[in-house]
Amino acid sequence: MTDVQVRRLLIALCNAAGGIRPWANAHGLHPSIVDKFIAGQRGPAPQLLKAMGLAKRIVFVRDK
């Protein structure tokens, strides 16, 4: 997934929960971590990815 796809997923999760604050509170996160990632002001914190059921992996591929 790209950062954009992760942001879209997080936005959908927050919308389903009734907003950023309810979703963040339900997962033990500070709402500013969620808000700043959605706004593109920071990368996804490990605890944010964990709450979303995701893990960060770095992949290198050979360019043809």
Residue frames as qw, qx, qy, qz and C-alpha x, y, z in Angstrom:
[[0.000, 0.889, 0.457, 0.000, 0.00, 0.00, 0.00],
 [0.356, 0.460, -0.046, 0.812, 1.11, 3.55, -0.60],
 [0.104, -0.158, -0.474, 0.860, 0.88, 6.37, 1.96],
 [0.386, -0.022, -0.199, -0.900, -2.13, 7.68, 0.08],
 [0.632, -0.187, -0.683, -0.314, -3.89, 4.31, 0.31],
 [0.425, -0.226, -0.713, 0.510, -3.13, 4.06, 4.02],
 [0.087, 0.089, 0.221, -0.967, -4.51, 7.58, 4.56],
 [0.527, -0.101, -0.416, -0.735, -7.69, 6.70, 2.66],
 [0.603, -0.229, -0.764, 0.027, -8.12, 3.56, 4.75],
 [0.267, -0.193, -0.572, 0.752, -7.60, 5.53, 7.97],
 [0.276, -0.002, -0.038, -0.960, -10.12, 8.16, 6.87],
 [0.620, -0.177, -0.593, -0.482, -12.65, 5.40, 6.17],
 [0.530, -0.229, -0.745, 0.335, -12.00, 3.81, 9.57],
 [0.078, -0.133, -0.375, 0.914, -12.40, 7.16, 11.32],
 [0.422, -0.079, -0.266, -0.863, -15.61, 7.94, 9.42],
 [0.635, -0.224, -0.706, -0.217, -17.04, 4.55, 10.38],
 [0.471, -0.264, -0.649, 0.537, -16.18, 5.24, 14.04],
 [0.139, -0.896, -0.421, 0.033, -17.76, 8.70, 14.03],
 [0.102, 0.969, -0.166, 0.151, -14.60, 10.75, 13.60],
 [0.501, 0.528, -0.560, 0.396, -10.92, 10.96, 14.40],
 [0.263, -0.495, 0.556, -0.614, -11.32, 11.37, 18.15],
 [0.872, -0.157, 0.235, -0.400, -13.62, 8.35, 18.68],
 [0.912, 0.313, -0.256, 0.073, -11.41, 6.11, 16.54],
 [0.328, 0.576, -0.556, 0.502, -8.21, 7.28, 18.22],
 [0.470, -0.447, 0.478, -0.592, -9.70, 6.89, 21.71],
 [0.956, -0.013, 0.047, -0.289, -10.94, 3.39, 20.88],
 [0.884, 0.299, -0.241, 0.266, -7.36, 2.41, 19.99],
 [0.677, -0.616, -0.072, 0.396, -5.57, 4.21, 22.80],
 [0.550, 0.243, 0.183, 0.778, -4.04, 6.82, 20.51],
 [0.047, -0.569, -0.184, 0.800, -3.84, 10.58, 20.84],
 [0.533, 0.726, 0.424, -0.095, -6.06, 12.14, 18.15],
 [0.101, 0.882, -0.291, -0.356, -3.23, 14.42, 17.00],
 [0.391, -0.306, 0.803, 0.330, -1.24, 11.37, 15.78],
 [0.475, 0.464, 0.741, 0.103, -4.16, 10.42, 13.57],
 [0.248, 0.915, 0.214, -0.235, -4.92, 13.97, 12.46],
 [0.102, -0.781, 0.452, 0.418, -1.32, 14.79, 11.54],
 [0.415, -0.082, 0.833, 0.356, -0.94, 11.64, 9.47],
 [0.415, 0.658, 0.628, 0.016, -4.20, 12.29, 7.62],
 [0.141, 0.956, 0.025, -0.257, -3.07, 15.88, 6.95],
 [0.794, 0.494, -0.079, 0.345, 0.26, 14.65, 5.57],
 [0.121, -0.906, 0.299, -0.273, 2.24, 16.41, 8.30],
 [0.348, -0.538, 0.759, -0.115, 3.93, 13.20, 9.52],
 [0.437, 0.172, -0.846, -0.253, 4.43, 9.59, 8.59],
 [0.793, -0.373, -0.316, -0.365, 2.41, 6.79, 10.14],
 [0.293, -0.582, 0.652, -0.388, 3.48, 6.09, 13.72],
 [0.249, 0.129, -0.960, -0.024, 4.04, 2.40, 14.51],
 [0.186, 0.240, 0.790, -0.532, 1.16, 2.39, 17.02],
 [0.512, 0.426, 0.006, -0.746, -1.12, 3.91, 14.37],
 [0.483, 0.313, -0.723, -0.384, -0.26, 1.19, 11.87],
 [0.079, 0.004, -0.963, 0.256, -0.75, -1.48, 14.54],
 [0.362, 0.324, 0.527, -0.697, -4.21, -0.10, 15.38],
 [0.586, 0.460, -0.216, -0.631, -5.08, -0.29, 11.67],
 [0.915, 0.029, 0.400, -0.040, -3.86, -3.89, 11.45],
 [0.671, 0.712, -0.155, 0.139, -0.94, -2.92, 9.23],
 [0.717, -0.500, 0.213, 0.437, 2.83, -3.27, 9.43],
 [0.272, 0.884, -0.282, -0.255, 5.49, -1.24, 7.65],
 [0.848, -0.040, 0.397, 0.348, 7.80, -3.14, 5.31],
 [0.123, 0.791, -0.358, -0.481, 10.51, -1.67, 3.14],
 [0.854, 0.244, 0.442, 0.127, 10.93, -3.41, -0.20],
 [0.020, -0.665, 0.484, 0.569, 13.71, -3.00, -2.70],
 [0.829, 0.386, 0.405, -0.001, 13.31, -4.23, -6.26],
 [0.480, -0.191, 0.479, 0.710, 15.72, -4.32, -9.16],
 [0.389, 0.721, 0.039, -0.573, 15.02, -1.64, -11.71],
 [0.820, 0.312, 0.434, 0.203, 15.07, -3.07, -15.24]]
